[in-house]
Amino acid sequence: MKTTLEDLGYTDKLQQLWMGHDPDNLEIGRVVAEHKERYLVKTTNSEFEAEITGNMRFTANGREDFPAVGDWVTLVTYEPDFAIIHKILPRFSVLKRKAAGASGSIQIIAANIDYAFLVQAADRDFNINRLERYLTICHSAKVEPIIILTKTDLADEQQISGMLGKLRSRIQEIPILAISNETKDGYEALDKFILKGKTYCMLGSSGAGKSTLLNNLSGRTIMKTGEISQVSQRGKHITSHREMIILENGGILIDNPGMREVGIADSPGGLENTFDTIMSLAENCKFKDCTHTQEIGCSILEALERGKLDKNTYENYLKMEREREHYETSAAEKKRKEKIFGKIIKDYLERDVKQRKP
């Protein structure tokens, strides 16, 4: 059966955007895989290995100006299976994080995502602090999160019940599902969240069971999986690139590499939505510039002392708030230096032109 644009998640809103990008001379497609700035783009006719134009590369201000898995792009196709990407259509959501290391650059996880599966394993990966980081990324991107606790067959009922209780006490109003990739227990509830034409991605550490979950949902072996290294406790076979798969029920799923670090970048609304309880308490602080660490009259510290606020939630909030402030400071300093450097170049060129005049 021929793939339609609707099968890839195309909507009327995208159609309006597409009509303004010279549809008579360009095709439209969706980036379904990315590996080292080489892209696989799926159209209604075929799949094409693609590169961006030299102009796109030259005018890009950063990684966000390059295509990502999930992007809708306009392209020129060539026989038999090669294409050149000319434009990226405006994104309605972008999942991103601060790249690992000290560079402070942004890494695009995926674009045009409706829902994110936040995957953690019950046997070794359970970490609510990390989940709150994923939630912050999702809230910032306006992506709906769904928490999935995998490998429930490797823990007893009391352990699973305890984990779910801890999750629900710290994270409210977010769907939480417990499943087993081996027995398929919990899959019926999960299937109800997967809707035709909607795009999903999976976020989680290596070894959390994402690849097995993807294989089970797709009904075929797409990603290699393997046992956990007893030394590193990470999956031996991990996804090294991003790929988009159309599921049998019409849902669209993007698999991502396991992420050892989840750095908080620019996250407008992200922390505020993840830690909405803390934000509500902060409105009653005595001082508007309260740091919530030592001030008298701090509503957050009072709630902490009375046991009305979870200590781990509070400490995780402070840590991520410091990360965000550090990123914003670093980004502002980077822009300042770029502006100074640009002025130096401009002044040099102007002097050079004056010197060349007869």
C-alpha positions in Angstrom: 0.0 0.0 0.0 1.3 3.4 -0.9 2.3 5.7 1.9 0.3 8.9 2.1 1.4 12.2 3.8 -1.3 11.6 6.4 0.3 8.3 7.3 3.4 10.3 8.1 1.5 12.7 10.3 0.6 15.4 7.8 -2.1 17.8 8.9 -4.2 20.7 7.4 -1.9 23.2 9.4 1.1 21.8 7.7 -0.6 22.0 4.3 -1.1 25.8 4.9 2.7 26.1 5.7 3.6 24.0 2.7 1.6 26.1 0.2 3.9 29.0 0.9 7.1 27.1 -0.1 6.8 26.8 -3.9 5.1 23.4 -4.0 5.2 23.3 -7.9 9.0 22.8 -7.9 9.6 21.0 -4.6 8.4 17.8 -3.0 7.5 17.5 0.6 8.7 14.7 2.9 9.5 13.9 6.5 12.9 13.1 8.0 12.7 9.6 9.3 16.3 9.0 10.1 19.5 11.0 10.8 23.1 9.9 11.1 26.0 12.3 11.0 24.2 15.0 9.0 23.0 12.5 6.4 19.2 12.1 6.4 16.6 9.6 5.2 13.5 11.4 4.0 10.2 9.6 3.3 7.8 11.0 0.7 4.6 9.6 -0.8 6.7 8.0 -3.6 9.8 6.6 -1.9 12.6 7.1 0.7 15.6 9.2 -0.3 19.0 9.6 1.2 19.4 13.4 1.5 21.8 16.2 2.2 21.1 19.9 2.9 22.0 22.6 0.5 25.3 24.5 0.9 23.2 27.7 1.6 21.4 26.0 4.5 24.8 25.0 6.0 26.3 28.4 5.5 23.4 30.4 7.0 22.8 28.1 9.9 23.3 29.8 13.3 23.4 26.5 15.2 22.2 22.9 15.4 18.6 24.0 15.5 18.8 25.3 12.0 19.6 21.8 10.7 17.0 19.1 10.0 16.1 16.6 12.7 14.1 13.4 12.8 10.4 14.4 12.7 11.0 17.5 10.6 8.9 18.2 7.5 11.2 19.4 4.7 10.9 20.5 1.1 13.3 18.8 -1.3 14.4 18.1 -4.8 14.6 14.4 -5.6 17.0 12.7 -8.0 17.1 9.2 -9.4 17.3 6.7 -8.1 17.2 7.5 -4.4 19.0 10.8 -3.6 17.6 14.2 -2.6 18.7 17.7 -1.6 16.8 19.3 1.3 16.0 23.0 0.6 13.9 24.1 3.6 12.6 23.0 6.9 8.9 23.8 7.5 8.1 25.5 10.8 8.1 23.1 13.8 5.2 22.9 16.2 7.4 21.3 18.9 11.1 20.7 19.4 12.5 18.3 22.0 16.0 19.4 22.9 18.6 19.3 25.6 22.0 20.7 26.5 24.6 18.5 24.7 26.9 16.5 26.9 30.2 18.2 27.8 31.1 21.8 28.5 30.3 23.3 25.1 26.9 24.5 26.1 25.5 23.7 22.6 21.9 22.5 22.0 21.1 19.0 20.8 17.8 18.4 19.0 16.2 15.1 20.2 13.3 15.2 17.7 10.9 17.6 16.1 7.1 17.8 15.7 6.4 15.4 18.5 2.9 15.0 20.0 3.7 12.6 22.9 6.8 11.4 24.6 7.2 8.0 26.3 9.5 8.4 29.3 10.9 5.0 29.8 12.5 3.6 33.0 13.2 0.0 34.0 11.9 -1.3 37.3 15.0 -3.5 37.9 17.8 -1.0 37.6 16.9 2.3 36.1 14.3 3.7 38.5 15.2 7.4 39.2 12.5 10.0 39.8 14.9 12.9 39.6 15.8 11.9 36.0 12.1 11.6 35.2 11.6 15.2 36.4 14.3 16.2 34.0 12.5 14.5 31.1 9.3 16.1 32.2 10.9 19.5 32.1 12.1 19.0 28.6 8.6 17.9 27.5 6.8 20.8 29.2 9.3 23.2 27.6 8.6 21.7 24.2 4.8 21.5 24.8 4.9 17.7 24.3 2.6 15.5 26.3 4.6 13.1 28.5 3.6 9.5 29.4 5.7 7.6 32.0 6.4 3.9 31.3 7.9 1.6 33.9 9.3 -1.4 32.0 10.6 -4.8 33.1 8.0 -5.3 35.7 8.5 -9.1 35.4 11.9 -8.6 37.0 10.5 -7.1 40.2 7.8 -8.5 42.7 4.4 -6.9 43.1 5.4 -5.1 46.4 8.4 -3.5 44.7 6.3 -2.4 41.7 3.6 -1.0 44.0 6.2 0.9 45.9 7.7 2.5 42.8 4.3 3.5 41.4 3.4 5.0 44.8 6.6 7.1 44.9 5.9 8.2 41.3 2.4 9.3 42.0 3.3 11.1 45.2 5.9 13.3 43.3 4.4 13.5 39.8 0.7 14.3 39.5 -1.6 14.4 36.4 0.8 12.5 34.2 -0.2 9.0 32.9 1.9 6.3 34.5 1.9 2.8 33.0 3.7 -0.4 34.2 4.5 -2.9 31.5 6.6 -6.0 30.8 8.2 -6.4 27.4 8.5 -10.2 28.1 4.9 -11.0 29.1 3.3 -8.0 27.4 1.5 -7.3 30.6 0.3 -3.6 30.5 0.4 -3.4 26.7 -3.4 -3.2 26.3 -3.4 0.0 28.4 -0.4 1.4 26.4 -2.1 0.7 23.1 -5.0 3.0 24.0 -2.5 6.0 24.1 -1.2 5.3 20.6 -3.3 7.2 18.0 -3.2 7.1 14.2 -1.3 10.0 12.7 0.2 11.1 16.1 4.0 11.2 16.6 5.6 9.7 19.6 9.2 9.5 20.8 10.9 7.5 23.6 13.2 9.0 26.1 15.3 6.9 28.5 18.6 5.5 29.4 20.4 2.7 27.6 19.1 -0.6 28.8 15.7 0.7 29.9 13.9 -1.5 27.4 13.2 1.1 24.7 14.4 -1.0 21.7 12.4 -4.1 22.9 9.3 -1.9 23.4 9.8 -0.5 19.9 10.1 -4.0 18.4 7.0 -5.3 20.2 4.9 -2.3 19.2 6.0 -2.5 15.6 5.5 -6.3 15.4 8.9 -6.8 13.9 12.6 -6.6 14.9 13.8 -3.1 14.0 16.3 -2.4 16.7 18.9 -4.8 18.1 18.6 -5.5 21.8 20.9 -7.3 24.2 21.6 -8.2 27.7 22.8 -5.6 30.2 26.5 -5.4 30.9 27.1 -6.5 34.5 30.0 -4.0 34.7 28.4 -0.9 33.3 24.7 -1.8 33.8 24.0 -0.3 30.4 22.6 -1.9 27.3 25.3 -3.7 25.2 23.5 -2.8 22.0 22.3 0.8 22.0 20.7 2.9 19.3 23.3 5.2 17.8 21.0 7.3 15.6 17.4 8.5 15.5 14.8 6.7 13.4 11.1 7.1 12.8 8.8 4.0 12.4 5.2 3.8 11.4 3.4 1.3 13.6 0.7 -1.1 12.5 -2.1 0.9 14.2 -1.0 4.1 12.4 1.0 5.7 15.3 4.4 7.1 14.4 7.2 6.3 16.8 10.7 7.9 16.9 13.5 5.9 18.7 16.3 7.9 20.3 19.7 6.9 21.6 20.0 6.2 25.3 20.9 9.4 27.1 23.4 9.2 30.0 23.1 12.9 30.6 20.0 15.1 30.3 21.2 18.7 30.5 18.6 21.4 31.0 18.9 24.1 28.4 16.5 27.0 27.7 13.3 25.7 29.2 10.6 28.4 29.2 7.7 26.9 31.2 9.5 23.6 31.6 10.5 23.9 35.3 7.4 25.8 36.1 5.1 23.0 34.9 7.2 20.2 36.2 7.4 21.8 39.7 4.0 23.5 39.7 3.6 22.8 43.5 6.8 24.7 44.2 5.8 27.5 41.9 2.5 27.9 43.7 4.2 28.0 47.1 6.7 30.6 45.7 3.9 33.0 45.1 3.5 33.4 48.9 7.1 34.0 49.7 7.8 37.2 51.6 10.4 38.5 49.1 9.9 38.6 45.3 13.5 37.8 44.7 13.5 34.9 47.2 16.0 32.2 46.3 14.2 29.6 48.4 17.3 28.5 50.2 17.6 30.6 53.4 15.2 33.5 53.5 12.9 34.1 56.4 9.3 34.1 55.2 10.0 31.6 52.3 6.8 29.5 51.8 8.8 26.7 50.2 11.1 26.3 53.1 8.2 26.4 55.5 6.4 23.7 53.5 9.6 21.6 53.6 9.9 21.9 57.4 6.3 20.9 57.8 6.7 17.9 55.6 4.2 19.2 53.0 6.9 19.3 50.3 9.1 16.3 49.3 12.8 17.0 50.1 14.0 15.2 47.0 11.7 17.2 44.8 12.9 20.4 46.3 16.6 19.5 45.9 16.1 18.4 42.3 14.3 21.6 41.5 17.2 23.7 42.9 19.7 21.7 41.0 17.9 22.1 37.7 17.2 25.8 38.3 20.9 26.3 38.8 21.6 24.5 35.6 19.1 26.7 33.7 20.6 29.9 35.1 24.1 28.7 34.2 23.0 27.8 30.6 21.3 31.2 30.2 24.3 33.0 31.5 26.6 31.0 29.2 24.3 31.5 26.2 24.2 35.3 26.8 28.0 35.5 27.2 28.4 33.6 23.9 26.1 36.0 22.1 27.9 38.9 23.6 31.3 37.6 22.4 29.8 36.8 18.9 28.5 40.4 18.7 31.9 41.8 19.6 33.7 39.5 17.1 31.1 40.5 14.4 31.8 44.2 15.1 35.6 43.6 14.8 35.1 41.9 11.4 32.8 44.6 10.2 35.2 47.4 11.3 38.1 45.6 9.6 36.3 45.2 6.3 35.2 48.8 6.3 38.8 49.9 6.9 40.0 47.6 4.2 37.5 49.1 1.7 38.6 52.7 2.6 42.3 51.7 2.2 41.6 50.3 -1.3 39.9 53.4 -2.6 42.1 55.5 -4.9 
